[in-house]
Structure formats: structure tokens, C-alpha cells
Amino acid sequence: MSEITVSVTFRHIEPTASLKQYAEQKIHKIGKYFSHPLQAHVILAVDARQRQLAEVELHTHGAMIHGKEEHEDLYAAIDLVLDKIERQVRKQKEKHKVKRRGKKA
């Protein structure tokens, strides 16, 4: 499990400790896929039409993984975007395994 530096930005909504803590807990679960330090930037926002938006940028060793979701509930939007990020991470790890197959260590 790697160390993850998480920054949370609130746009057009009042920052709350519970939302920040929830996003950080969810992001730290993705650390199990990596052995090196990561940086994550989470943006939680409400747009002009009152849609709840969650956006995550995960900076890994040599790549950036990005996801964005909207939902009526901000907690649900966080869950949805992190599911999307986790799928992308697993896909990237699987590609890396396929490339290394057959090579001596």
C-alpha cells in the first residue's frame, strides 16, 4: 500500500470536514494498487444548475488518471467517480502485466 497525498477543493459549496474526510478515506483505498507514492486532487462542486459534481485526478508514476461524475448526492458522486478511477487503475495495471509477460526479471 502506498502513501497518498490528497488535496480536496470545494467549488461553490461550503467546505465540510465530513465530505473532505469521506473523499480522503475513499482515495486511500486505491493505494492498495500501487507501491510508490501518489498524489490525488479531488474537486467537489455544485454547478449553476445545482448538479453535484465530483472530479478526481490521480497522479501516478508516469501517468495521470482522471474521472468526473455527477449525482444528486455528493457522497454518491464521490463513490461513482472513485469506482471509475478504480476501473481505470485496474485496467492500467493489467496492461502493464501483459507488457511484462515473457520478460525475465
C-alpha positions in Angstrom: 0.0 0.0 0.0 1.4 3.3 -1.0 1.3 6.8 0.6 -1.2 9.1 -1.0 -1.2 12.9 -0.7 -4.7 14.1 -1.1 -5.9 17.7 -1.7 -9.6 18.5 -1.7 -11.0 21.6 -3.3 -14.6 22.9 -2.8 -16.1 25.0 -5.5 -19.4 26.9 -5.0 -20.2 24.9 -1.8 -19.4 25.3 1.8 -16.4 23.1 2.8 -17.3 20.5 5.3 -15.0 18.2 7.3 -17.2 15.2 6.7 -17.1 15.5 2.9 -13.3 16.0 3.0 -12.8 13.0 5.3 -15.1 10.8 3.2 -13.3 11.7 0.0 -9.9 11.1 1.6 -10.9 7.7 3.0 -12.2 6.6 -0.4 -9.0 7.7 -2.2 -6.8 5.9 0.3 -8.4 2.6 -0.7 -6.9 3.0 -4.2 -3.4 3.0 -2.7 -3.5 -0.8 -2.5 -2.9 -1.0 -6.2 0.4 1.0 -6.0 3.8 0.6 -4.3 5.0 4.1 -4.9 3.7 7.5 -3.5 0.7 9.1 -5.3 -0.9 12.5 -5.5 -4.6 12.9 -5.7 -6.6 16.1 -6.3 -10.3 15.9 -5.5 -12.7 18.7 -6.7 -16.2 18.8 -5.2 -18.5 21.3 -6.7 -22.0 22.4 -7.4 -22.7 24.0 -10.8 -25.1 26.7 -11.9 -27.9 24.1 -12.4 -27.4 22.7 -8.8 -25.8 19.5 -10.0 -23.4 17.9 -7.5 -20.0 17.2 -9.2 -17.0 15.1 -8.1 -13.8 15.1 -10.0 -10.6 13.2 -9.2 -7.1 13.5 -10.7 -4.7 10.8 -9.6 -1.1 11.4 -10.5 0.8 8.1 -10.6 4.3 7.1 -11.6 4.3 8.3 -15.2 0.6 8.6 -15.7 -2.5 10.7 -14.8 -5.8 9.1 -14.3 -8.9 11.4 -14.4 -12.5 10.8 -13.6 -15.6 13.0 -13.3 -19.2 12.2 -12.1 -22.3 14.0 -11.2 -25.2 12.9 -9.0 -28.0 14.4 -6.8 -26.0 13.5 -3.7 -22.3 14.5 -3.4 -21.4 11.4 -1.4 -22.8 9.2 -4.2 -20.9 11.3 -6.8 -17.7 10.6 -4.9 -18.5 6.8 -4.8 -19.2 6.8 -8.6 -16.1 8.7 -9.6 -13.9 6.5 -7.4 -15.4 3.4 -8.9 -14.5 4.8 -12.3 -10.9 5.6 -11.2 -10.5 2.2 -9.7 -11.6 0.6 -13.0 -9.0 2.7 -14.9 -6.3 1.8 -12.4 -7.0 -1.9 -12.7 -7.0 -1.6 -16.5 -3.7 0.2 -16.4 -2.2 -2.4 -14.1 -3.4 -5.2 -16.3 -1.9 -3.6 -19.4 1.4 -3.3 -17.5 1.3 -7.0 -16.6 0.7 -8.0 -20.2 3.6 -5.9 -21.5 6.0 -7.6 -18.9 4.8 -11.1 -19.6 7.6 -13.2 -21.0 10.4 -10.9 -19.9 13.0 -12.0 -17.4 13.1 -10.1 -14.1 
